[in-house]
């Protein structure tokens, strides 16, 4: 599956809305079973220097912890960039920090890899 602009925007809008409603099941619906996430926030929250979370169940536990630690979590989508099989979501979080998440998307439309970046 080649990722189209429409599909990338649809993914981005649904992803942001899922996070903004704190609906963990809806958030998790975007991810493949074998997903890998690499994030400085994961390194901090999980006390894991590599910041790597592997597998959907581990990712669910990490996101659950994140929602508990940041009860006012909210994202404002600034831009969506897409490639043939990837998307970059550029947004501001509840602390005013800008973030960019590179996501590889499988042929089934599920996210298989995330690399998160922050400006502060």
C-alpha positions, 0 to 999 in steps of 0.5 A: 500500500502506498500512503496517500495524502488523504490517508496520511491526514486521516491517520493524523487527525484520528491519532490526535483525536484519540490522544486528546480524548485519552481513549487508550483502545482508540490510540492503540488501534493505530499500531501493529503487534510488532511495533517499535517506538523510540522516544526520549519521553519513553527513556524518561518515564520507563527509566530505559536509556534507549527509549525503546518500547517493543511490541504492542502490549509494552506500548500500551503499558507505556501509553497508559503510564503516560496518560496517568503522568500527564492527565492534561495531555493534549495535542494540537496538530500543526502539520502532516508530511507523508512519504510512500510508506511513512508519515510525520506528525508535527504537533504541539503538546499541552506543555507547549513543546513542539514534537515530530513523530516519524511513523512507518506504516505497513501495507495494512495501514498500521504503524510499525515504527515510531521515532519521536522528536521534541524541541524542549 
